[in-house]
């Protein structure tokens, strides 16, 4: 499951747009940071998406993708024009097509084909209406769902929510968040005709005046199981709390949130946290596997990612500036543990930390906090003069924090964990050959 947040310049210092997303997927589903260069294409070129093939456009933008290793699309990302997009799974009474564009396909295609948030909104709608959405979006578990999006640039932001080929959108005034629940009710600005017509025909509502997107279309059980309403409420509480004083660090802290329960640990719960931790095979079988925060302005765009799971344990590092690539030492991950992959190396220490969770958190967070304050100031005070050496240096620092912390975990006092929790993680560790 996932959470996406946005705050616009009207309430952000410096008139910036701030965007953040936690990508929550299966615990062993490595997510890679990729930069795809701008490219011109022939009129005969095609795009092989996750399940279907569509015609290519004449030119695609340079894009940053946070991409599950096995698919074409991306959970979140940005492009060279300062457009940022994140998507969420939403569960509805209507079921997706067996094959179509996935929500992740739509994120990547819109980033590649747009210069503004409004244009990205229109790209997704046109693709959706033409090709439909569908296909299995799970990795080892089968998971089919519809999609919700936050789309933003330096001037404006939109929330777009979809069912099959139908859609509704709203222009965001100041802040918004989406989770695994339909967020629009009767407050949309525009919707497709078929959305309401289908709801009336199937008895979800009596008339157009009676139409409420969330109430009419939500699958109650799956929405409850995903804790979408709980996480939406929590993200909005935190957004309201920090209104008019937002910084990048505020957004990072929101994505690290475990709620207001002191000494929270994943093996006890509760489970509906923004920084999500897997704990069982039924109700909490996903975790945050990557996080992205972006600061979009008139002059400069800044992007920060964990490139790893569990943002509570993972330092953010900078990525995707003019003429820069991913950090030189960054290596992608795939299906099985590989000590050279940054995602899997971090995951090795994260899983080791589970039996020391609260102590491990208290040990590493001050170190991460000091590094991030220095890193963010260094990047944002560089007046846009950010080079590959800076990207590489901050990544090395972030990786060093993870390694130093991980090496000292065995010195911490262990917790008593239930047999089931230990069995659950032992199963994954054997499958991925991580221990």
C-alpha positions in Angstrom: 0.0 0.0 0.0 1.2 3.6 -0.3 0.8 7.2 0.8 1.4 10.4 -1.2 1.4 14.0 0.1 1.7 17.4 -1.5 1.8 21.1 -0.4 1.7 24.0 -2.8 3.6 27.3 -2.8 0.8 29.2 -1.2 1.6 27.7 2.1 5.3 26.6 1.6 8.2 28.9 2.4 9.7 30.2 -0.8 6.6 29.4 -2.9 7.8 25.9 -3.6 5.8 22.8 -4.3 6.7 19.9 -1.9 5.8 16.3 -2.9 6.4 13.1 -1.1 5.6 9.4 -1.4 6.2 6.1 0.3 5.9 3.2 -2.0 4.6 0.2 -0.1 5.0 -3.2 -1.8 6.0 -6.7 -0.9 9.0 -7.0 1.5 11.3 -8.7 -1.0 10.3 -6.5 -4.0 13.5 -4.5 -4.7 12.8 -1.0 -6.0 15.4 0.7 -8.1 16.3 4.3 -8.7 16.6 4.9 -12.5 17.2 7.9 -14.7 16.0 7.5 -18.3 17.5 10.2 -20.7 15.5 12.3 -23.0 15.1 10.6 -26.4 13.6 11.2 -29.8 11.7 8.3 -31.4 10.6 7.1 -34.8 6.9 7.3 -35.8 7.0 3.5 -36.0 8.4 2.9 -32.4 6.3 1.1 -29.8 6.3 1.0 -26.0 6.3 -2.4 -24.3 4.5 -1.6 -21.1 4.1 -4.1 -18.3 1.3 -6.1 -20.1 0.4 -4.3 -23.3 2.1 -2.5 -26.2 1.2 1.0 -27.3 2.6 3.5 -29.9 5.5 5.7 -28.8 5.5 9.5 -29.1 8.0 11.5 -31.0 10.0 12.6 -28.0 10.2 11.5 -24.4 11.5 13.6 -21.5 14.4 12.8 -19.2 12.8 11.1 -16.1 13.6 9.9 -12.6 11.8 6.6 -11.7 11.4 4.7 -8.5 10.7 1.4 -10.2 9.9 -2.1 -9.0 12.6 -4.1 -10.6 10.3 -6.3 -12.6 8.0 -3.8 -14.3 8.0 -1.1 -17.0 6.3 1.5 -14.9 7.2 3.4 -11.7 5.6 4.0 -8.3 6.7 7.6 -8.3 9.1 9.9 -10.1 9.7 13.3 -11.7 10.8 14.7 -15.0 13.2 17.3 -16.3 10.3 19.8 -16.5 9.6 19.6 -12.8 6.5 17.4 -13.0 6.1 14.9 -10.2 3.6 12.0 -9.9 2.8 9.3 -7.4 0.0 6.7 -7.6 -2.0 4.7 -5.1 -3.9 1.4 -5.3 -7.6 1.9 -4.6 -10.1 -1.0 -4.2 -13.5 -0.6 -5.8 -16.7 -2.6 -6.5 -15.7 -2.6 -10.1 -12.8 -4.9 -11.1 -9.9 -4.0 -13.4 -9.5 -5.5 -16.8 -7.4 -8.7 -17.2 -4.9 -6.7 -19.2 -4.4 -3.0 -19.6 -2.1 -0.2 -18.4 -1.1 -0.5 -14.8 -1.1 2.6 -12.6 2.7 2.4 -12.6 2.7 2.4 -16.4 0.6 5.5 -16.4 3.0 7.3 -14.0 6.0 6.6 -16.3 4.1 7.4 -19.5 2.8 10.7 -18.1 6.2 11.8 -16.9 7.8 11.0 -20.2 5.1 12.8 -22.2 4.3 16.0 -20.2 5.8 19.4 -19.5 3.2 20.5 -16.9 1.0 18.9 -14.3 -2.1 19.7 -16.3 -0.6 18.1 -19.4 0.3 15.0 -17.3 -3.3 14.8 -16.0 -4.6 14.9 -19.6 -2.1 12.3 -20.8 -3.3 9.8 -18.1 -6.9 10.4 -18.9 -6.4 9.9 -22.6 -4.4 6.7 -22.1 -6.9 5.4 -19.6 -9.9 6.0 -21.9 -8.1 4.4 -24.9 -6.4 1.4 -23.2 -8.1 0.8 -19.9 -6.3 -0.2 -16.7 -5.6 -3.7 -15.6 -3.3 -6.7 -15.0 -1.7 -8.1 -11.9 0.1 -5.4 -10.0 1.5 -7.7 -7.3 4.9 -9.3 -7.3 4.6 -12.8 -5.7 1.0 -12.1 -4.5 -1.6 -11.4 -7.1 -3.1 -8.0 -6.6 -5.5 -6.2 -8.9 -6.7 -2.6 -8.3 -7.7 0.8 -9.7 -5.5 3.8 -9.3 -5.4 7.3 -7.7 -2.7 9.9 -8.5 -1.3 13.1 -7.2 0.3 15.1 -10.1 2.1 18.3 -9.4 4.5 20.9 -10.8 5.9 24.3 -9.6 2.5 26.0 -10.1 -0.3 23.6 -9.4 -1.3 20.1 -8.3 -4.2 17.7 -9.1 -5.7 14.6 -7.5 -7.0 12.2 -10.2 -8.9 9.1 -9.2 -10.0 6.3 -11.6 -12.3 3.4 -12.0 -11.8 1.3 -15.2 -11.8 4.0 -18.0 -13.7 6.5 -15.9 -12.2 9.2 -13.8 -12.7 12.3 -11.6 -10.2 15.0 -10.8 -9.8 18.0 -8.5 -7.4 20.9 -8.5 -5.6 21.1 -5.1 -5.7 24.5 -3.3 -3.0 24.0 -0.7 -2.4 20.5 0.7 -3.7 17.0 -0.1 -2.9 13.4 0.6 -4.0 10.1 -0.9 -3.8 6.6 0.5 -5.4 3.3 -0.4 -8.9 4.8 -0.3 -10.8 7.0 -2.8 -10.2 10.5 -1.5 -12.7 12.4 -3.6 -16.4 12.4 -2.6 -18.6 15.2 -4.0 -15.7 17.7 -4.2 -14.4 16.8 -7.6 -14.0 19.6 -10.3 -14.7 17.3 -13.3 -15.5 13.7 -13.9 -16.2 11.4 -16.9 -19.9 10.9 -17.8 -19.7 7.2 -17.4 -18.5 7.3 -13.8 -21.9 8.6 -12.5 -24.0 6.8 -15.1 -22.6 3.4 -14.1 -23.1 4.2 -10.4 -26.8 5.0 -11.0 -27.4 2.0 -13.3 -25.9 -0.4 -10.7 -27.7 1.1 -7.8 -24.6 2.6 -6.1 -26.6 5.8 -5.9 -30.0 7.1 -6.9 -29.1 10.0 -9.1 -26.3 12.4 -10.1 -27.2 14.6 -7.1 -26.8 11.6 -4.8 -23.4 10.6 -6.2 -20.5 10.4 -3.8 -17.4 8.9 -5.4 -16.0 7.3 -2.2 -19.3 6.0 -0.9 -20.5 4.7 -4.3 -17.4 2.9 -5.5 -15.3 1.8 -2.5 -14.9 -1.9 -1.8 -15.5 -1.8 1.9 -13.6 -4.9 2.9 -10.4 -4.3 0.9 -10.4 -0.6 1.8 -10.6 -1.5 5.5 -7.9 -4.2 5.2 -5.6 -1.7 3.5 -5.9 0.8 6.4 -6.3 3.5 3.8 -8.8 5.6 5.8 -6.5 5.5 8.9 -3.4 6.5 7.0 -5.2 9.2 5.0 -6.4 10.7 8.3 -2.9 10.6 9.9 -1.2 12.2 6.9 -3.7 15.0 6.8 -3.3 15.6 10.5 0.4 16.0 10.0 0.0 18.2 7.0 -2.4 20.5 8.9 0.0 20.6 11.9 2.9 21.9 9.7 0.8 24.3 7.4 2.6 27.5 6.5 6.0 26.2 7.8 6.7 23.3 5.5 10.3 22.3 4.6 11.7 19.3 2.9 12.6 17.9 6.3 8.9 18.2 7.4 7.9 16.0 4.4 10.7 13.5 5.2 9.5 13.3 8.8 5.9 12.7 7.7 7.0 9.7 5.6 8.8 8.3 8.6 5.8 8.5 10.9 4.8 5.6 13.1 1.8 7.4 14.7 1.6 8.8 18.2 2.2 5.6 20.2 5.4 5.8 22.2 7.9 3.1 21.6 6.0 1.7 18.6 7.4 -1.5 17.2 6.2 -3.4 14.1 5.7 -6.8 15.8 3.1 -5.3 18.1 1.6 -2.6 15.8 -0.9 -1.0 15.2 -0.4 -1.5 11.5 -1.8 1.6 9.8 1.4 3.7 9.8 2.7 5.9 7.1 6.2 4.3 7.4 4.7 0.9 6.8 6.3 -2.3 8.2 5.2 -5.8 7.1 4.3 -8.2 9.9 2.1 -11.0 8.6 0.8 -12.7 5.5 -2.8 -11.5 5.7 -3.4 -7.9 6.8 0.1 -6.5 6.9 2.0 -8.1 4.1 3.6 -5.0 2.5 6.1 -2.5 3.7 7.6 0.8 2.5 10.2 -0.3 0.0 11.3 3.2 -1.2 10.6 6.9 -0.5 10.8 10.0 -2.6 10.6 13.7 -1.6 10.8 16.5 -4.2 11.0 20.3 -3.9 9.9 21.9 -7.1 10.5 25.7 -7.7 10.8 28.3 -10.4 14.5 28.1 -10.5 15.5 24.7 -9.2 14.1 21.2 -8.6 15.5 19.1 -5.8 14.9 15.3 -5.4 15.7 13.1 -2.4 15.2 9.4 -2.1 16.0 6.6 0.4 16.6 4.1 -2.5 15.8 1.6 0.2 13.0 0.3 2.4 11.9 1.5 5.9 12.5 5.3 5.7 12.7 5.3 9.5 16.0 3.5 9.2 17.2 4.9 5.8 18.9 8.2 5.1 17.7 10.2 2.1 20.3 11.1 -0.5 20.0 13.6 -3.4 19.5 12.5 -7.0 18.4 13.8 -10.5 19.8 17.2 -11.2 20.9 18.7 -14.5 23.5 16.5 -16.1 23.8 14.1 -13.2 23.2 10.4 -13.1 22.5 8.0 -10.2 25.3 7.9 -7.7 28.4 6.1 -9.1 28.4 3.5 -6.3 24.7 2.8 -6.5 23.8 -0.6 -7.9 20.3 -1.9 -8.7 18.6 -4.9 -7.1 16.6 -7.8 -8.5 14.8 -10.9 -7.1 17.4 -12.2 -4.7 19.8 -10.8 -2.2 23.0 -9.2 -3.7 25.4 -7.5 -1.3 26.4 -5.1 -4.1 22.8 -3.8 -4.5 22.2 -0.8 -2.3 18.5 -1.8 -1.8 19.5 -5.3 -0.7 22.4 -4.3 1.4 20.1 -1.9 3.3 17.5 -4.6 3.6 20.0 -7.0 5.1 20.5 -4.5 8.0 16.9 -3.6 8.2 15.8 -7.2 8.8 18.6 -7.7 11.2 17.3 -4.7 13.2 13.8 -6.2 13.6 14.8 -7.9 16.9 16.3 -4.7 18.3 13.7 -2.4 16.6 13.2 0.4 19.1 16.8 0.6 20.3 18.0 0.4 16.7 15.7 3.3 15.7 17.0 5.4 18.6 20.6 4.6 17.7 20.4 5.6 14.0 17.9 8.4 13.8 20.0 11.2 15.4 22.9 10.3 13.0 20.6 10.3 10.0 19.1 13.7 11.2 22.5 15.4 11.4 23.5 14.1 8.0 20.2 15.1 6.4 20.3 18.7 7.7 23.8 19.1 6.4 23.0 17.4 3.1 19.8 19.4 2.4 21.5 22.7 3.2 24.5 21.8 1.0 22.3 20.9 -1.9 19.8 23.7 -1.7 22.4 26.4 -1.0 24.4 25.4 -4.1 22.3 27.8 -6.2 21.7 25.0 -8.8 25.4 24.3 -9.2 25.0 20.6 -8.3 27.4 18.2 -9.9 28.0 14.4 -10.0 30.7 14.7 -7.3 28.1 16.1 -4.8 25.6 13.3 -5.7 28.3 10.7 -5.2 29.6 12.1 -2.0 26.2 12.3 -0.2 25.4 8.8 -1.3 28.6 7.5 0.1 27.8 9.3 3.4 24.3 7.7 3.4 25.6 4.3 2.7 28.3 4.7 5.4 25.6 5.5 8.0 23.7 2.3 7.2 26.8 0.2 7.3 28.1 1.6 10.6 24.8 1.3 12.2 24.2 -2.2 10.9 27.6 -3.3 12.1 26.7 -2.4 15.7 23.3 -3.9 15.9 24.3 -7.0 17.8 25.4 -4.8 20.8 21.8 -3.7 21.3 19.4 -5.4 23.7 17.1 -7.8 21.8 13.3 -7.8 22.1 11.0 -10.8 22.7 9.3 -11.6 19.4 6.4 -13.9 18.8 7.1 -17.2 17.1 4.8 -16.2 14.2 6.6 -12.9 13.6 10.0 -14.7 13.5 8.6 -17.5 11.3 7.1 -14.9 8.9 10.5 -13.1 8.3 12.5 -16.4 8.3 10.4 -17.5 5.4 11.3 -14.4 3.4 14.9 -14.5 4.3 15.2 -18.1 3.1 13.4 -17.3 -0.1 15.7 -14.4 -0.9 18.9 -16.0 0.5 19.5 -12.9 2.6 20.8 -14.8 5.7 
